């Protein structure tokens, strides 16, 4: 039975997500020093490039995560600066895009624009920026400004910030450096930028010219209504968690609609849900492999932390093969420092939901956490997974996947050696990089600000409010 697909000729992109922490207990993660060995990151990214991945996407953490007020002792969360690491990876790779997560709340737009432009020039147009906002005082405690930004202002601030970076980028465009010594000047004078935004003022001249792709590709990951609107105005790629088929189709349709409302084509944004890919020669082998990695991830310490993160207190005396605590969590709001279970910061509501689920299915604590920790993604033989992904992308459920490797630094081998050829056989994956820049490899035209001129105006706070 044939299916009339929405995008019958669509191709899927793969992105590598490296959050700089092992996906299981550090005590079983091999050599800890590997997580600070840049050659190991190069090895992983080179594997992704061999598999024609469009990008590597690095997460950011501006503070070591905690558990019950102390340093989290089972998750490595100390991360090197992404742009510094990219300068190293640029020399070790040739085609893969390098997307850095850079915070708009706790950074300066002039400094960030200069550093990001430097990496974009250094990589000959392979840089991307994952634009993130932060409002919590826990992270802000590391910075002079502290937790000054109300949640309601996060995206208004981000709009102001990105508009400032855009003006700085446009002030020193590509092709503005003299190509010979016969020129009267090494460069026409870059345009001086003066702007007074709601949150910051700029009075400077940009220092770094544009790259072959013009400017870095903008990504975003917010999922609130404000976050989706911000993405529809500014982003060229979205990292998301919507991976189940119907949910993914609905999310993508919503983003397409919002993009069109801002004068952009509906397919102007590439959507990358995060996914776990476990592939093998057979379905049975893949299922067995997935179970093995899940068992590594959910040892006793991890199971206990998942429960303690919601209850907010030491529960080490609990029998993990027994029932959940009968008492309510000690706090009405969950700390931003938990780093394990995302509950919407309402522990009492979440604990009651968990109790109801555990009672309904006769789950012990361990069984409940295993159930809640099902890693979303695709598990099966290369043929099985390739068929599923072809169906998803042709149905416009997404444009690509943001893949978390199941091990470091050698967790992509089966994806590259088994899945990629199967995708190519189905005509949904390229046989070579389409171009030399990230923008070309994603199939993106010139930057959003140039395609939709009103998006480069300095009064974008009005659009955000």
Secondary structure, DSSP 8 states (H G I E B T S, - for coil): -----TTTT---EEEEEE-SS-SS-GGGSS-GGGGG-HHHHHHHHHHHHHTT-SEEEE---SS--EETTEE-SS-------HHHHHHHHHHH-SS-EEEEEEESTTS-HHHHHHHHHHHHHHTTS-EEEEEE----HHHHTTSTT-S---GGGHHHHHHHHHHHHHHHHHTT-TT-B-SSTTSSSSB----EEEEE-SS-EEEEE--S---TTSS-EEEE---SHHHHHHHHHH-SEEEE---SHHHHHHHHHHHHHHHHHTT--TT-SEEEEEEEEEEESSHHHHHHHHHHHHHHHT-HHHHHHHHHHHH-S--TTS-TTS---SS--S-SS--TT--S---TT-HHHHHHHHHHHHHHHT--HHHHHHHHT---EEEEEHHHHHHHHHHHHHTTS-SEEEEE-SSTTTTTHHIIIIIHHHHHHTT-S-SS-SSSSHHHHTT--S-HHHHSGGGG-TTHHHHH-
